Amino acid sequence: MLIRIRILFLTTLFCNSYSGFSQNIDDTKAFIVSKIESFTSAQYKSYCGYGDDYNRSDLAEVAGKSFDTSVQKRLLFYERDYLELGTMPFIYIFDVKGISGIETATQKSNSGNITYFELHISFKPGYFYQARTKDYQGQFINLDQVVAMILVNGPMEEVMRVKKALLHLCKLYGGSPLDDNLFKE
């Protein structure tokens, strides 16, 4: 009887400590935003947030449509200003639940002496994804890009942490990314 109690106690302790390693939705969102917004360079400035951080009408104006609350909280809003073109923004808005895969890529600066890391995010059909920019009159224009390209500060280990966090968040929302190498890289 005493052995059973010890086994039950140890099993409960193990399960409770193991489940504590996984981040919840809010922690994961905060981590992703902090890592993406930490990206700065002479060429780019990045902004990041989620749909539940924005007023519904402001989000509808930028996205070109309105969303119900359950979808709005899953939307990731990413803006990258290309400073060499003034403040011309490239805006990506997407439903995190619809992520199908994430690839890492590198990009060289115009001078060629700085390497930037990018996450190229692809999406399943039926989930919201939009790439936009503004013209010189301030009007939104839709872009024909099939992936979202998000700049992330290196080293590569940090880039991989952001990739894993995005895939984890997709799963927390009930998505099933095809790129499921969460803990293999």
C-alpha positions as CSV (number, residue, x, y, z in Angstrom):
1,M,0.0,0.0,0.0
2,L,2.8,2.4,0.9
3,I,4.5,1.7,-2.5
4,R,1.3,2.5,-4.4
5,I,1.0,5.9,-2.5
6,R,4.6,6.7,-3.4
7,I,4.1,5.7,-7.0
8,L,0.9,7.8,-7.2
9,F,2.7,10.8,-5.5
10,L,5.7,10.6,-7.9
11,T,3.4,10.2,-11.0
12,T,1.4,13.3,-9.9
13,L,4.5,15.3,-9.2
14,F,6.0,14.3,-12.6
15,C,2.9,15.1,-14.5
16,N,2.5,18.5,-12.8
17,S,6.1,19.5,-13.3
18,Y,6.1,18.3,-17.0
19,S,2.9,20.3,-17.9
20,G,4.5,23.4,-16.4
21,F,7.0,23.6,-19.3
22,S,4.5,24.4,-21.9
23,Q,3.6,28.1,-22.4
24,N,0.0,29.2,-22.6
25,I,-1.5,31.3,-25.4
26,D,-0.8,34.7,-23.8
27,D,2.8,33.8,-22.8
28,T,3.5,32.5,-26.3
29,K,2.0,35.6,-28.0
30,A,4.0,37.9,-25.7
31,F,7.2,36.0,-26.6
32,I,6.6,36.2,-30.3
33,V,5.8,39.9,-30.2
34,S,8.9,40.7,-28.1
35,K,11.2,38.8,-30.4
36,I,9.8,40.2,-33.7
37,E,9.6,43.8,-32.4
38,S,13.2,43.6,-31.2
39,F,14.3,43.5,-34.8
40,T,15.9,46.8,-35.8
41,S,18.3,47.8,-38.5
42,A,19.2,50.7,-40.7
43,Q,16.9,49.3,-43.4
44,Y,13.8,48.1,-41.5
45,K,11.6,48.7,-38.5
46,S,9.2,46.0,-37.3
47,Y,5.9,46.1,-35.5
48,C,3.9,43.2,-34.3
49,G,0.6,42.6,-32.5
50,Y,-2.5,40.4,-32.4
51,G,-6.1,41.1,-33.4
52,D,-7.2,41.3,-29.8
53,D,-4.7,44.2,-29.3
54,Y,-6.6,46.3,-31.8
55,N,-9.9,48.2,-32.1
56,R,-12.3,46.2,-34.3
57,S,-12.8,49.1,-36.7
58,D,-9.1,49.8,-37.0
59,L,-8.3,46.2,-37.7
60,A,-11.2,46.0,-40.3
61,E,-9.8,49.1,-42.1
62,V,-6.3,47.6,-42.3
63,A,-7.4,44.1,-43.1
64,G,-10.2,45.2,-45.5
65,K,-12.8,43.1,-43.6
66,S,-14.2,42.6,-40.2
67,F,-13.9,39.5,-38.0
68,D,-15.8,37.7,-35.3
69,T,-14.1,37.7,-31.9
70,S,-12.9,34.1,-32.1
71,V,-11.0,34.8,-35.3
72,Q,-9.8,38.3,-34.3
73,K,-7.9,37.0,-31.3
74,R,-6.0,34.6,-33.5
75,L,-4.9,37.2,-36.1
76,L,-1.2,38.2,-36.1
77,F,-0.5,41.7,-37.4
78,Y,3.0,42.3,-38.6
79,E,4.3,45.5,-40.2
80,R,7.7,46.0,-41.6
81,D,8.7,49.5,-42.6
82,Y,11.3,49.7,-45.4
83,L,13.1,52.8,-44.2
84,E,15.0,53.3,-47.5
85,L,11.7,54.0,-49.2
86,G,10.5,56.5,-46.5
87,T,8.1,54.7,-44.3
88,M,6.5,52.5,-46.9
89,P,5.0,49.6,-44.9
90,F,4.7,46.0,-45.8
91,I,1.8,44.6,-43.7
92,Y,1.0,40.9,-43.2
93,I,-2.2,39.9,-41.3
94,F,-3.0,36.2,-40.9
95,D,-4.9,33.7,-38.8
96,V,-2.2,31.8,-36.8
97,K,-4.5,28.7,-36.7
98,G,-4.1,28.5,-40.5
99,I,-0.3,28.2,-40.6
100,S,0.7,25.2,-42.7
101,G,4.5,25.6,-42.5
102,I,7.4,27.9,-41.7
103,E,10.7,28.0,-43.5
104,T,13.8,30.0,-42.5
105,A,15.7,32.1,-45.0
106,T,18.4,34.7,-45.0
107,Q,18.6,38.0,-46.7
108,K,21.6,40.3,-47.3
109,S,21.5,44.0,-46.7
110,N,21.9,46.3,-49.6
111,S,25.6,46.8,-48.6
112,G,26.0,43.0,-48.4
113,N,27.7,43.1,-45.0
114,I,24.7,42.3,-42.9
115,T,22.6,39.1,-43.0
116,Y,19.0,39.2,-41.9
117,F,16.9,36.1,-40.9
118,E,13.4,35.7,-42.2
119,L,10.6,33.3,-41.4
120,H,8.6,32.5,-44.6
121,I,5.1,31.4,-43.3
122,S,2.7,29.6,-45.6
123,F,-1.0,29.0,-44.9
124,K,-3.7,26.5,-45.5
125,P,-6.6,27.5,-47.8
126,G,-9.7,28.8,-46.0
127,Y,-7.8,30.8,-43.3
128,F,-7.4,34.5,-43.5
129,Y,-4.1,35.8,-44.9
130,Q,-3.4,39.1,-46.5
131,A,-0.3,41.0,-47.6
132,R,-0.7,44.7,-48.1
133,T,1.2,47.9,-48.5
134,K,0.3,51.6,-48.8
135,D,0.7,53.7,-51.8
136,Y,2.1,57.2,-51.7
137,Q,-1.4,58.6,-51.1
138,G,-1.8,56.4,-48.1
139,Q,-4.3,53.9,-49.7
140,F,-4.0,50.2,-48.9
141,I,-3.0,48.0,-51.8
142,N,-3.2,44.2,-51.7
143,L,0.0,42.3,-52.6
144,D,0.1,39.0,-54.5
145,Q,2.5,37.3,-52.0
146,V,1.7,33.7,-51.1
147,V,3.9,33.7,-47.9
148,A,4.3,36.2,-45.0
149,M,8.0,37.2,-44.6
150,I,8.8,38.1,-41.0
151,L,12.2,39.5,-40.1
152,V,13.7,38.1,-36.8
153,N,16.9,39.0,-35.0
154,G,19.5,36.2,-35.0
155,P,21.4,34.2,-34.1
156,M,19.8,31.2,-35.7
157,E,18.9,29.7,-32.4
158,E,16.6,32.7,-31.6
159,V,15.1,32.5,-35.1
160,M,14.3,28.8,-34.5
161,R,12.7,29.7,-31.1
162,V,10.3,32.1,-32.8
163,K,9.5,29.5,-35.4
164,K,8.7,26.9,-32.8
165,A,6.6,29.5,-30.8
166,L,4.5,30.3,-33.9
167,L,4.0,26.6,-34.6
168,H,3.1,26.0,-30.9
169,L,0.6,28.9,-31.0
170,C,-1.0,27.4,-34.1
171,K,-1.5,24.1,-32.2
172,L,-2.8,25.9,-29.1
173,Y,-5.5,27.4,-31.3
174,G,-6.4,24.0,-32.6
175,G,-4.4,24.2,-35.9
176,S,-2.4,21.4,-37.4
177,P,0.7,22.7,-39.2
178,L,2.1,20.5,-41.9
179,D,5.6,21.6,-40.8
180,D,5.5,19.8,-37.5
181,N,9.2,19.7,-36.6
182,L,8.6,21.5,-33.4
183,F,11.4,20.0,-31.4
184,K,13.6,18.3,-33.9
185,E,15.7,21.2,-35.0
